Structure formats: structure tokens, C-alpha cells
């Protein structure tokens, strides 16, 4: 190593510097193995300082030389990169410049927030908080920036929150708070989009449309309505104007940055950065094509009917004659969230059986449907007025490979029985790794993690309100989100220390299981959802498999 350094020094243009500069390099003392001794005091302070400067200059030169060599090695890939960037720029169009201006405005806004917070803490005895030291790249301020940038970055933030195997833990934890909220756009704009998409007078399709939205998010807005022909109540989901162009411009920009980074630093290529960006782009563009969501809903309903669940569960009917890429008209379902205990008791005699039904329908979809519902929070999982379970909003779905599900089955069974050796084997099978794993040690680490799950702070909040007719009681489960996230992140962190990388579907599945765990604590506190004989988790327990829809 020392010989190589001396050889590099002999070839170095630094030797063309004045004689005292050459002396600085020649006189740097070396320790064992030829490594320069940094910080040793020798003779006059000025000479020692000069030597350290010489070491830094030499190190910077060699780094620059390595960087230059890497670029020369990848010169043959430059034409492909340029072609790729040009095609991306053309597909982006003028919208890219507009988004750049909006991005600068967002950066300035969040930057001023950071400066204001920094000024408050800079002079305190506690010093600068860790979350501020990275400036706008710190998790807190990056999340705020994403929220200011709108739809694309909010969805990207939610992707980060759901992919702990791809992103650092502190970012995954912070982006759990990335809320998809947006002001409603005026109804006249919604009306204009409906006319443009349906290509016919609205009063020939709908009896009426409520101008006040039921909900408004970054990508879409939802209005209640009634069909003219059948007099059925429906909801209309409308893509907000300009959203698709914005998504394309933003995602193309992110793709360009990823391509350039991979070109400049081949090490980044090992992280599959461009591949991850492509997956994100494909997923987001699917979410703004309501034809895909309509297909997901219809596939799920066919699965329900084929498995004989049609008397127990339901997905909304899609009205194709008034649905397009930007408009989705669906049957309006009436019911209550699975957290509304009082209303559930008024609809069914046994809330526990309702939970068992929801679990069986969802678990069955993992193996018998082409996709599973990947966002079963209380707003999307209802008990309907007729006693069935209603699955709403299929904008986010997951797809799981047979290999991953086989390992997941073993994982769930071992989790229920606290068999940590089997759990370690299942996770090893699920995670991609090229090295042998000490399963016994891995099992011991898993036991330490999961032994803390009983310590999660869980509380059932009961609210009472007096109405003219009776006393209404509702309840909700309050679980410390940070503890839940920390538990899962610990699992990922320990697994990665053994070289394991889980597919994103694993994170999606675990998140849904945490939702169901909360419903269980509320509706059936004495029930173990993974060990209860009424809950069919294993594919061997399913009555039959639906391979095609």
C-alpha cells in the first residue's frame, strides 16, 4: 500500500509545485504499514501544519484521480445516458420548468422554517438537535418539503413509510406522518372534467351530484351522486386537473437524478436506485389511472363470489358506462368503520364473528386473488348495514409471489406459537441473501424483539354522547404508532444485519396485520387471531383456489 502511494506520488503533478511543497509531501512521517500519522507534533507548529495540509491536498488529488478514472471507464455508457435524458426531457415538456419554479418556492418556504427553528436552538445550552443537523435533508424537514411539493412527493413519502427495507429507519419513521391532505377544488372544475371525460350531458347520466365533496386528497376528489337510470346512490372519484402531468414531470426529474447518480458513482448501481424509481413511477401512474382501480375492484368482487363469501363481504360495484381513466363511478356503500364498537353492536349480535369474517376474506385474497387490499385502515374496512364486511378504496393493492407467501405462512404460524427458530428460518427463506445465516443466533435476536410486543401501550377509549333517543357509545383502539413502527424497524434492522433484504410486499403485509391486530384488541380482546381455529391463514385450509378471473 505504501509502495503504491509512493508510486502515485512520483507520477503526481503535485511534484511540479515549488520545492517547499514537494518537501511537505516527502517529509510526512509514516507509521506501520506506511500510513501517515495524523496529528503528531513534530518540531515547529507551522511545519506540522504544512505537513497536514500536504496530506489533505494529496488525498483530495487521489480521490479526484479515482473519480476521473471511473468516468473514463464509463465513457462508453455516456451516449446511452444522454439519449435517455433527452427522451425523458422531451416527454416531460414545458411542465418541467413550471414544477421547477414550484420546487424552488417550496424549498425557500421550508428553508425559512428551518432557519427560524435553527435560530431558536443555536444559542441554547442543549445545542443543535440531531434532527436539524442535516438541514432540509433531515427527516422532519424533508417530510415537510414533500408535503409542500404536493401529490407526487406525498405519494413518494408514503412509499418511503411503507418500505423500511429500502430506506433508513429514521426516514421511514418520520414519513409515517406524511399526510395526504389537500384543499378541495371548486365544483365547476369537477363538472368540467366530468363533461370532458363522459362526453355527454351530465343530467343524462346523473340525477344529481352533490357539489360538496365527501373527501379531497392530493390526487382525487370524491362526490356523492345518484344515477338517473337506476336511481342508485353512487360516489364519483375524479382525478384533479393537471395531476397526471405533474406526476410525469416530477417522476421524470427523480429518474434523471437517479440515472446521473448511478453514472457518476457505479457503487450506487448496487442499490438498484433506478430500478426502485421505475417501480415507484409505475405504481404511482397506476394509481392515477382509475381503470386499473376499477379492474382491482372487479377482480376482488369475483374472488368474493368464487370463494362463496358473497353473503359475508362486498366490494362496491363499478359503473363502467360512466367511468374512465380520470373518473370512477362506484356503488355507494353505507356502513360504519370497524372501530365504531357501539354501531357494530347495533348491526350484529357478535362483533367477534365480524372480525373473523374480515380476517378470512382478507387472508384468502392473499392466495386466491390476483391482488390483495393493501390499505385496510378503518376508513377502508366497514361493517355494512346488511351485516357484510365492506372493502373500499382499491387504489393501493399488493401482489405476493407464491414463494414469499409460503415463507409468510410459516412466519405467521411461528409468530403465533412463539417458535423463534421457525420464524428465523422463514425470514431467511423470504429475504434475498447470498450468504449462510446463523439461524440460532438470528432466532435469539428475534426473541428479544418480539418479547417486547406485549409491552406495547394499548388503550381502549370509550366515548359517550347523549342523544334524544339513547346514549351512544363508541370506542377506538389507541396504539402508540411509534412503538409499532419501532418494533417493525427493529425486525428489519436485525434481519439486515444478517444480510436479509425483504420484498416490499412483506412490509405491506405486516402493516395490514398491525391494523387487524388493533381491530382484534377492540372487537375480540381475548382472541388470538393467528391461532384461532376459525381463521384460515394457511393456503392448505382454503376450500379452493381461484387461478383466473
Secondary structure, DSSP 8 states (H G I E B T S, - for coil): -HHHHHHHHHH-GGGGS-HHHHHHHHT--B-GGG-B-TT---SSHHHHHHHHHHHHHHHHHHHHHHHHHHHHHTGGGHHHHHHHHHHHHHHHTTHHHHHHHHHHHHHHHHHHHHHHHHHHHTTSTT-S-GGGTTGGGSHHHHHHHHHHH-HHHHHHHHHHHT-TTTS-HHHHHHGGG---------HHHHHHHHHHHH-S-GGGTEEEE-SS-SEE-SSEEEEEEEETTT--EEEEEEE-TTHHHHHHHHHHHHHHHHHHHHHH-HHHHTTTHHHHHHHHHHHHHHHT-HHHHHHHHHHHHHHHHHTT-TTTEEE--B-GGG--SSEEEEE---EEETTBHHHHHHH-S-HHHHHHHHHHHHHHHHHHSSSEE---STTTEEEETTS-EEE---SSEE---HHHHHHHHHHHHHHHHT-HHHHHHHHHHHS--SS---HHHHHHHHHHHHTTGGGS-EEEEEEEEE-SSSEEEEEEEEE-HHHHHHHHHHHHHHHHHTT----HHHHHHHHHHHHHHHHHHHH-TT--TTT-TTS--SGGGSS------
